[in-house]
Amino acid sequence: MALVPLQRALAQGSRGGDAVRRLDADIAKALTDWKAVGLAVAVVRNDSVLLAKGYGLRELGKPTANDADTRFAIGSTTKAMTSLALAMLVDEGKVRWDAPVIDYLPGFRLSDPYVTRELTVRDLLTHRAGLGNADMLWAGADFSADEIFRRTATLPLAYSFRSGFIYQNIMYAVAGDVVRAASGMSWDDFLDKRIFAPLGMTNTVTQLRKIEGQPNVAAPHDVVDDTMRVIHNRTVDPVAPAGSVWSSVNDMAKWMRFVLDSGRVGGKRLVSEASFKQWLSPQTVADPSTYPVLALSRPHFFLYGLGWFLHDYNGQAVAMHTGSIDGMSAIIGLIPDKKLGVYVLANADHVELRHAIMYEVFDRLGGAAGEKKRDWSADLLAMFERQRTAAASARAQQEARRVMGTKPSLPLAEYAGTYRHATYGDAVVSLRGDTLHVKFGSAYDGPLTHWQHEQFRVRWLDRQNGDAVITFRPDGNGRIAAAQLLGLTFNRILSTR
């Protein structure tokens, strides 16, 4: 595998060298246009690294520049690594794609006995198990992986098994547990020994807890109370196989070269040709609303493979995936037939410049023909600005619809109590002086201010969570029966007083 340093690529007189030079300059400009904090980009073509560079700052307020070895959370681009681990176990005869999950995890349960019995390893990876999102099990509550799996069994199905597509992180955590059960190694150890070590990805770790306190790590950022600020990392470790890996663009360039070489490193296969093809093959129809940018790229199809979104762009098949976790953004985009890949890591929340960079690389280095080239950064910036304006207008309309002069129907003390959800646990409302507070897990805690009727606005103490509305439901007999919060309904546990 040939490494072409950035300086040499920029000095080349070839069309490719000119394209890389312009791309480098345009990324630096776009970073300012988007008011992004920082990012890092790697571009691979024909087994060579054409670009691997950091831009902007690792942390606002500090003179710490990103470079090609700065580590970021790669989010859900981790999923392809989890599915690759299973593909390797398929090669060894230890896993079958279409074997029931309970063959490997006999204690695994979902709420529907039929789905429990029929759910396969392939189903875990394709977001078609029938479950809704359920991310509050790990993003809000404080449950271990084992407890998350136990509570998943209480979730009602959101749609008929295999008849739809709802993005589902917990099923990927279960897939990681299949790796453990089938290989005798933890998911972390399997990735370290079977993937990262052979590829020379020495700067990559599997979980947040392993990156904390290490050097050259980007800090997460988000707009909090109208100002871009450093925020704390939200751990994905309880569902690690869904999105907990941290890496740099230098290491992810090695990952892209491996994928673009059909699963080989140094001429040696880590996964069979048959399993590699299965890994990148369409499995189910995906939901285009997952990616608003598709309104501009206009693919003819949008599908999901085994940890990959698959679509077409200007007559070329594309494998891609994003990764998003509080304050961190990622994207990988590959055109396998052109042996072209791009990886973007950013240290601010939902930096959609990532999509612009991906499509610019496809246009400039992919040799695609068809639609006239566009300024992806400008067009996407305008599109997302329109979305922000629409969201601000919707908030203003909500404020205008507020019914003024109403009061809670009951004394505040009657709202205090424990509210329970069978899956997500308890939300506790307490009266502190003359102010109600609500607490759910360790992430959500804050005071309530009456809004209208039985609705209160919650100002979370952890400001990266923003604000919320809690709606209480009286039972008609002078008590509160339930509360709706964070999209969930919690039923009041009545005391025996």
C-alpha positions in Angstrom: 0.0 0.0 0.0 1.5 3.3 -1.1 1.4 6.3 1.1 1.4 9.7 -0.8 2.0 12.4 1.8 -0.1 15.6 1.5 2.9 17.7 0.5 3.8 15.4 -2.4 0.2 15.2 -3.5 -0.1 19.0 -3.5 3.2 19.3 -5.5 2.0 16.9 -8.2 1.3 18.5 -11.5 -1.3 15.9 -12.3 -5.0 16.5 -12.4 -5.3 14.5 -9.2 -2.7 16.7 -7.5 -4.5 19.9 -8.6 -7.8 18.5 -7.3 -6.3 17.7 -3.9 -4.7 21.2 -3.7 -8.1 22.8 -4.5 -9.9 20.5 -2.1 -7.5 21.3 0.7 -8.0 25.1 0.2 -11.8 24.7 -0.1 -12.1 22.7 3.1 -10.1 25.3 5.0 -12.5 28.0 3.7 -15.6 26.0 4.3 -14.6 25.5 7.9 -15.0 29.2 8.4 -18.2 29.4 6.3 -19.9 26.7 8.4 -18.5 28.2 11.7 -17.3 24.7 12.5 -14.8 24.2 15.3 -12.5 21.7 13.6 -12.3 18.6 11.6 -9.9 16.1 9.9 -10.1 14.6 6.5 -8.6 11.6 4.8 -8.9 10.8 1.0 -7.8 7.5 -0.5 -7.6 6.6 -4.1 -6.0 3.5 -5.8 -4.4 2.4 -2.5 -2.7 5.8 -1.9 -3.5 8.4 0.7 -3.9 11.6 -1.2 -4.9 13.7 1.8 -4.7 13.2 5.6 -4.9 16.5 7.4 -6.5 18.3 10.4 -8.2 21.7 10.2 -9.3 24.1 13.0 -9.1 23.5 16.7 -9.3 20.5 19.0 -10.8 22.8 21.6 -12.2 26.3 21.5 -10.2 28.8 23.6 -7.0 26.7 23.4 -4.2 26.9 20.8 -4.6 23.2 20.0 -4.8 22.5 16.3 -6.3 19.3 14.9 -3.9 17.1 12.9 -4.2 13.7 11.1 -3.5 11.9 14.3 -6.1 13.7 16.4 -8.7 11.3 17.7 -12.4 11.8 17.4 -15.5 9.7 18.2 -16.3 7.9 14.9 -19.9 7.2 16.1 -22.0 4.8 14.0 -19.3 4.3 11.4 -18.3 1.7 14.1 -21.2 -0.5 12.9 -19.3 -1.7 9.8 -16.5 -2.9 12.1 -19.0 -4.9 14.2 -20.5 -6.5 11.1 -17.1 -7.2 9.7 -16.2 -9.1 12.9 -19.3 -11.3 12.3 -18.3 -11.8 8.7 -14.9 -13.1 9.9 -16.7 -15.5 12.3 -19.0 -16.6 9.4 -15.8 -17.6 7.5 -14.7 -19.7 10.5 -18.1 -21.5 10.7 -18.8 -20.0 14.1 -21.7 -17.8 13.0 -24.3 -18.0 10.2 -25.9 -14.9 9.0 -29.4 -16.4 9.0 -29.1 -18.4 12.2 -31.4 -17.3 15.0 -29.8 -15.0 17.6 -30.9 -17.4 20.4 -28.6 -20.0 18.9 -25.7 -17.9 20.3 -27.5 -16.0 23.1 -30.1 -18.5 24.5 -31.3 -15.9 27.1 -32.0 -13.2 24.5 -35.7 -12.1 24.4 -37.9 -9.6 22.7 -41.5 -8.9 23.6 -42.9 -11.0 20.8 -42.1 -14.8 21.2 -42.3 -15.3 17.4 -39.7 -12.5 16.7 -37.5 -13.8 19.5 -37.5 -17.2 17.9 -37.0 -16.0 14.3 -34.7 -13.0 14.7 -31.4 -13.7 12.9 -27.9 -12.3 13.1 -28.6 -10.6 9.8 -31.7 -9.0 11.3 -29.6 -7.5 14.1 -27.6 -5.5 11.5 -30.3 -4.3 9.2 -32.6 -2.2 11.4 -35.7 -4.3 10.5 -36.3 -6.2 13.8 -39.6 -4.3 14.4 -38.2 -2.2 17.3 -38.5 1.5 17.7 -35.4 3.7 18.4 -35.1 3.0 22.1 -31.9 5.1 22.5 -33.0 6.6 25.8 -32.1 3.2 27.3 -28.4 4.2 27.0 -28.5 7.9 26.3 -30.7 8.9 29.2 -30.9 6.1 31.7 -27.9 4.6 33.6 -28.2 0.9 32.7 -25.4 -1.6 32.0 -25.4 -3.5 28.7 -26.9 -6.6 30.4 -29.7 -4.5 31.9 -30.3 -2.8 28.5 -30.7 -6.2 26.9 -33.1 -7.3 29.7 -35.2 -4.2 29.3 -35.3 -4.4 25.5 -37.5 -7.5 26.1 -40.2 -5.2 27.4 -40.4 -3.0 24.3 -43.5 -3.4 22.2 -42.8 -3.8 18.5 -43.1 -0.5 16.6 -43.9 -2.3 13.3 -44.3 -5.8 11.9 -41.1 -7.8 11.9 -39.0 -7.3 8.7 -41.7 -5.0 7.2 -40.0 -1.6 7.9 -36.8 0.3 8.8 -36.2 2.1 12.0 -32.6 2.8 12.9 -31.7 0.7 15.9 -28.5 1.0 18.0 -29.3 -1.6 20.6 -29.5 -4.5 18.1 -25.9 -3.7 17.2 -25.0 -4.0 20.8 -26.6 -7.5 20.7 -24.6 -8.2 17.6 -21.5 -7.4 19.6 -22.6 -9.9 22.2 -22.9 -12.5 19.5 -19.3 -11.8 18.6 -18.4 -12.5 22.2 -20.5 -15.7 22.5 -19.2 -17.2 19.2 -15.6 -16.2 19.4 -14.9 -16.5 23.2 -13.4 -13.0 23.0 -15.0 -9.7 24.0 -16.1 -7.4 21.2 -13.3 -5.0 22.2 -10.6 -7.7 22.1 -11.9 -9.0 18.8 -11.6 -5.6 17.1 -8.3 -4.9 18.7 -6.7 -8.2 17.7 -8.4 -9.2 14.6 -9.0 -5.9 12.8 -7.0 -3.0 14.3 -3.7 -4.8 14.9 -3.5 -6.4 11.3 -4.4 -3.0 9.8 -1.8 -1.1 11.9 -4.5 1.0 13.5 -2.5 1.8 16.6 -4.2 5.1 17.3 -7.7 3.5 17.6 -9.5 2.5 20.7 -12.9 0.8 21.2 -14.5 2.9 24.0 -14.6 6.4 25.5 -13.3 5.1 28.8 -10.1 4.1 27.0 -9.5 7.5 25.4 -10.1 9.7 28.4 -6.9 11.4 29.6 -5.0 10.5 26.5 -3.2 13.1 24.4 -4.3 14.6 21.1 -8.0 14.0 21.6 -10.6 16.4 20.2 -13.1 17.9 22.6 -16.8 17.8 21.7 -18.7 21.0 21.0 -22.3 22.1 20.5 -24.4 25.2 20.4 -25.6 25.6 24.0 -27.9 28.6 24.8 -27.1 30.1 21.4 -23.3 29.9 21.9 -20.8 27.2 20.6 -19.3 25.7 23.7 -17.2 22.7 24.8 -19.5 20.0 26.1 -18.9 16.7 27.9 -18.7 13.5 26.0 -21.9 11.4 26.1 -20.7 7.8 26.4 -21.9 5.1 24.0 -20.0 2.5 25.9 -23.1 0.6 27.2 -24.0 -0.1 23.5 -20.3 0.0 22.3 -20.7 -2.1 19.1 -23.2 0.4 17.8 -20.8 3.4 17.9 -18.1 3.8 20.6 -14.8 3.6 18.6 -12.4 6.6 18.7 -9.9 7.1 15.9 -7.9 9.5 13.7 -8.1 10.1 10.0 -4.6 8.5 9.6 -6.0 5.3 11.0 -9.3 5.5 9.2 -7.3 5.9 5.9 -5.9 2.4 6.7 -9.4 1.2 7.2 -10.6 2.6 3.9 -7.6 1.1 2.0 -8.5 -2.3 3.5 -12.1 -2.0 2.4 -11.3 -0.7 -1.1 -8.8 -3.6 -1.4 -11.8 -6.0 -0.9 -10.9 -7.0 2.6 -7.1 -7.4 2.2 -4.1 -5.9 3.9 -0.6 -6.4 2.6 -2.1 -8.8 0.0 -3.5 -11.0 2.8 -7.3 -11.5 3.2 -8.8 -10.9 6.6 -12.2 -11.9 5.3 -13.2 -14.2 2.4 -14.3 -12.7 -0.9 -17.8 -14.2 -0.4 -18.2 -12.7 3.0 -16.8 -9.4 1.9 -19.4 -9.2 -0.9 -22.1 -10.1 1.5 -20.9 -7.3 3.8 -21.4 -4.6 1.1 -24.5 -6.1 -0.4 -28.0 -4.5 -0.1 -30.1 -6.2 2.6 -33.2 -3.9 3.1 -34.7 -0.7 1.9 -33.6 2.3 4.0 -35.5 5.4 4.9 -34.3 8.4 2.8 -35.4 10.9 5.5 -32.4 9.6 7.4 -30.3 11.9 5.2 -31.9 15.2 4.1 -28.9 15.7 1.8 -30.3 13.1 -0.5 -32.8 15.7 -1.7 -29.8 17.2 -3.5 -27.8 14.1 -4.6 -31.1 12.5 -5.8 -30.1 8.8 -5.7 -32.2 6.2 -7.6 -32.1 3.8 -4.7 -31.2 4.0 -1.0 -30.6 0.7 0.8 -28.9 -0.7 3.8 -26.3 -3.4 3.9 -24.5 -4.9 6.9 -23.4 -1.6 8.6 -23.5 0.4 5.4 -25.9 2.7 3.6 -25.8 2.0 -0.1 -27.0 4.3 -2.9 -25.9 5.6 -6.3 -24.4 8.9 -7.2 -23.8 9.9 -10.9 -23.9 6.3 -12.1 -21.6 5.0 -9.4 -22.4 2.7 -6.4 -21.6 4.3 -3.1 -21.2 2.8 0.3 -21.4 5.3 3.1 -22.3 5.9 6.8 -22.4 8.8 9.2 -21.6 8.8 12.9 -23.2 11.3 15.3 -22.9 11.6 19.0 -23.2 14.7 21.2 -20.5 17.1 20.0 -18.9 14.8 17.4 -19.6 14.0 13.7 -18.2 11.6 11.2 -18.8 10.3 7.7 -17.2 7.6 5.5 -18.0 7.5 1.8 -16.6 5.0 -0.7 -16.9 4.4 -4.4 -15.5 0.8 -4.5 -15.4 0.6 -8.3 -13.2 3.7 -8.4 -11.2 2.6 -5.3 -12.0 6.0 -3.9 -12.8 6.8 -0.3 -13.2 9.8 2.0 -13.4 10.0 5.7 -14.4 13.2 7.7 -14.2 13.5 11.5 -15.4 16.7 13.2 -15.6 17.9 16.8 -18.9 19.7 16.8 -22.5 18.4 16.7 -23.9 17.4 13.3 -21.3 19.3 11.1 -23.1 18.7 7.8 -20.1 20.0 6.0 -19.1 16.3 6.2 -21.6 15.5 3.4 -20.3 18.4 1.2 -16.7 17.2 1.5 -17.8 13.6 0.6 -19.6 14.7 -2.5 -16.9 17.1 -3.5 -14.4 14.3 -3.4 -16.7 12.1 -5.5 -17.0 14.9 -8.1 -13.4 16.0 -8.2 -11.6 12.6 -7.9 -14.2 10.0 -8.9 -14.4 10.9 -12.6 -18.2 10.8 -12.4 -20.2 12.1 -15.3 -23.8 13.3 -15.4 -25.1 16.1 -13.2 -23.3 19.4 -13.5 -20.8 19.9 -10.7 -22.2 22.0 -7.9 -20.7 23.9 -4.9 -21.7 21.3 -2.3 -20.6 23.4 0.6 -22.6 26.5 -0.4 -25.7 24.5 -1.5 -25.8 22.4 1.7 -25.1 25.4 3.9 -28.1 27.2 2.4 -30.3 24.1 2.7 -29.5 23.6 6.4 -29.8 27.3 7.1 -33.3 27.1 5.6 -34.0 24.2 8.0 -32.7 26.2 11.0 -34.9 29.2 10.0 -37.9 26.9 9.7 -37.2 25.4 13.1 -36.9 28.8 14.7 -40.2 29.8 13.1 -41.9 26.7 14.5 -40.6 27.5 18.0 -41.8 31.1 17.7 -45.3 29.8 16.6 -45.3 27.5 19.6 -44.6 30.4 21.9 -47.3 32.4 20.2 -49.9 29.6 20.8 -49.2 29.5 24.5 -52.4 30.1 26.5 -51.6 32.8 29.0 -53.1 33.1 32.4 -53.6 29.4 33.1 -52.6 27.7 36.3 -52.0 24.1 37.3 -55.2 22.4 38.2 -53.7 21.0 41.5 -51.4 22.2 44.2 -47.8 21.6 43.2 -47.3 19.0 45.9 -49.8 16.8 44.1 -47.4 16.6 41.1 -44.5 15.3 43.1 -43.9 11.6 43.1 -42.3 8.7 41.2 -43.4 8.1 37.6 -42.4 4.7 36.1 -41.9 3.4 32.6 -41.8 -0.4 32.3 -38.8 -0.2 29.9 -36.9 3.1 30.7 -37.3 3.2 34.5 -38.3 6.0 36.9 -38.6 9.8 36.5 -38.9 11.4 39.9 -40.7 14.7 40.4 -39.9 16.5 43.7 -41.1 19.7 45.3 -38.2 21.9 46.5 -39.5 24.9 48.2 -42.1 26.2 45.7 -40.4 24.8 42.6 -40.9 21.4 41.0 -37.9 19.4 39.8 -37.7 16.3 37.7 -34.9 13.8 37.4 -34.5 10.9 35.0 -31.2 9.0 35.1 -28.0 11.0 35.6 -28.3 12.9 32.4 -31.7 14.7 32.9 -32.3 16.8 36.0 -33.8 20.2 36.2 -36.4 22.7 37.6 -40.0 23.0 36.2 -41.7 26.3 35.3 -45.4 26.3 34.6 -46.1 26.8 30.9 -49.8 26.3 30.4 -52.6 24.1 31.7 -50.9 20.9 32.9 -47.6 21.6 31.0 -44.4 22.7 32.5 -41.2 23.7 30.8 -38.0 21.9 32.0 -34.7 23.7 32.0 -32.1 20.9 32.2 -29.2 21.7 34.5 -26.9 20.0 32.0 -27.4 22.7 29.3 -26.2 20.5 26.4 -29.6 18.8 26.9 -31.4 22.1 26.2 -35.0 22.4 27.4 -38.0 20.1 27.4 -41.7 20.1 28.2 -43.4 17.8 30.7 -47.1 17.2 30.4 -49.0 15.8 33.4 -52.3 13.9 33.1 -54.8 14.2 36.0 -56.9 11.2 36.8 -60.0 13.3 37.4 -60.0 12.4 41.1 -57.6 15.0 42.4 -54.4 13.1 41.6 -51.9 12.9 38.7 -52.0 9.7 36.8 -49.1 10.0 34.4 -46.5 12.3 32.9 -45.1 12.6 29.3 -41.5 13.5 29.0 -38.7 13.0 26.4 -41.2 11.3 24.2 -42.1 8.7 26.8 -45.1 8.2 29.0 -44.4 7.5 32.7 -47.2 6.2 34.9 -47.5 7.6 38.5 -46.7 5.1 41.2 -49.4 6.0 43.7 -48.6 6.0 47.4 -50.8 4.3 50.0 -51.3 7.4 52.1 
